[in-house]
């Protein structure tokens, strides 16, 4: 089992920045890829970015250049630095972990609200 806890969400004005964190615990040795997803009201959950244990990253095309995903394996923590935030970035942001056993875990999410 893997437990994921997100933090760092909140209210920010358009153009501002936030840094989200996702702390992993449990069977962390089994995690190979972690990622951030988001779900805006009335919309489906969508990919923000993913990062492998080795540090390879992939981003949603629309977010490249504004968002940066990173991972500290020693601290079992993943981050999402979000810059130049826009009102359309308002969503619940979820942490995701995929294991070598083909299991997927989700955090409970952290709300990011960007005011115009």
C-alpha positions as CSV (number, residue, x, y, z in Angstrom):
1,X,0.0,0.0,0.0
2,X,1.0,3.5,-0.7
3,X,-0.3,6.6,0.9
4,X,-0.2,10.0,-0.7
5,X,-0.8,13.3,1.0
6,X,-1.0,16.6,-1.0
7,X,-0.4,20.0,0.5
8,X,0.3,23.6,-0.7
9,X,-3.0,24.4,-2.3
10,X,-4.8,27.7,-1.6
11,X,-6.1,30.9,-3.0
12,X,-3.8,33.0,-5.3
13,X,-4.3,35.9,-7.6
14,X,-3.8,35.5,-11.3
15,X,-0.1,35.8,-12.2
16,X,1.0,34.4,-8.9
17,X,2.7,31.2,-8.0
18,X,2.1,28.1,-5.8
19,X,4.1,25.1,-4.9
20,X,2.3,21.8,-4.3
21,X,3.9,18.9,-2.4
22,X,3.0,15.3,-2.3
23,X,4.4,13.1,0.5
24,X,4.5,9.4,-0.1
25,X,4.6,6.7,2.5
26,X,4.1,3.0,2.8
27,X,5.5,0.8,0.1
28,X,7.4,3.6,-1.5
29,X,10.1,1.3,-2.9
30,X,7.5,0.0,-5.4
31,X,6.7,3.4,-6.9
32,X,8.2,4.1,-10.3
33,X,6.2,7.0,-11.7
34,X,4.5,9.8,-9.9
35,X,2.3,12.5,-11.3
36,X,0.0,15.4,-10.8
37,X,-3.5,15.5,-12.2
38,X,-6.2,18.1,-11.8
39,X,-10.0,18.2,-12.0
40,X,-11.9,21.5,-12.5
41,X,-15.5,21.8,-11.7
42,X,-17.7,20.0,-14.2
43,X,-14.7,18.6,-16.1
44,X,-12.9,15.3,-16.2
45,X,-9.6,14.7,-14.4
46,X,-6.7,15.6,-16.6
47,X,-2.9,15.0,-16.7
48,X,-0.7,17.9,-15.5
49,X,2.7,16.2,-15.4
50,X,4.4,13.0,-14.5
51,X,7.9,12.1,-13.4
52,X,9.7,8.8,-13.3
53,X,12.0,7.6,-10.5
54,X,14.9,8.4,-12.8
55,X,13.7,12.0,-13.3
56,X,12.2,11.8,-16.8
57,X,9.2,14.2,-17.1
58,X,6.2,14.7,-19.3
59,X,3.8,17.6,-19.3
60,X,0.5,18.5,-20.7
61,X,1.3,20.5,-23.7
62,X,-0.8,23.5,-22.5
63,X,1.1,23.7,-19.3
64,X,4.7,23.5,-20.5
65,X,6.7,26.5,-19.5
66,X,4.5,27.4,-16.5
67,X,4.5,24.3,-14.4
68,X,7.5,22.3,-13.3
69,X,7.4,18.9,-11.7
70,X,10.2,17.6,-9.5
71,X,10.8,14.7,-7.2
72,X,13.1,14.2,-4.1
73,X,13.4,10.4,-3.8
74,X,15.3,10.8,-0.5
75,X,12.4,12.7,1.0
76,X,9.8,10.6,-0.8
77,X,8.2,13.8,-1.9
78,X,7.1,15.2,-5.3
79,X,6.5,18.8,-6.1
80,X,4.7,20.9,-8.6
81,X,5.9,24.5,-9.0
82,X,3.1,26.5,-10.7
83,X,3.9,30.0,-12.1
84,X,2.0,32.6,-13.9
85,X,-1.2,31.0,-12.7
86,X,-4.5,31.7,-14.5
87,X,-8.1,31.5,-13.4
88,X,-8.5,28.4,-15.6
89,X,-5.9,26.6,-13.5
90,X,-8.5,26.5,-10.7
91,X,-9.0,22.9,-9.8
92,X,-8.4,20.2,-7.3
93,X,-4.9,18.9,-7.9
94,X,-4.3,15.2,-7.2
95,X,-1.1,13.3,-6.6
96,X,-0.8,9.9,-8.3
97,X,1.6,7.1,-7.9
98,X,2.1,4.0,-10.1
99,X,4.0,1.0,-8.9
100,X,6.0,-1.8,-10.4
101,X,3.1,-4.1,-9.5
102,X,0.8,-2.1,-11.9
103,X,-1.2,-0.6,-9.1
104,X,-2.2,3.0,-9.0
105,X,-2.7,5.2,-5.9
106,X,-4.3,8.6,-5.5
107,X,-4.2,11.3,-2.9
108,X,-7.3,13.1,-1.7
109,X,-6.4,16.3,-3.5
110,X,-5.6,19.9,-2.7
111,X,-7.7,22.8,-4.0
112,X,-6.1,25.5,-6.0
113,X,-8.1,28.6,-6.6
114,X,-6.9,31.4,-8.9
115,X,-8.7,34.7,-8.7
116,X,-8.8,37.1,-11.6
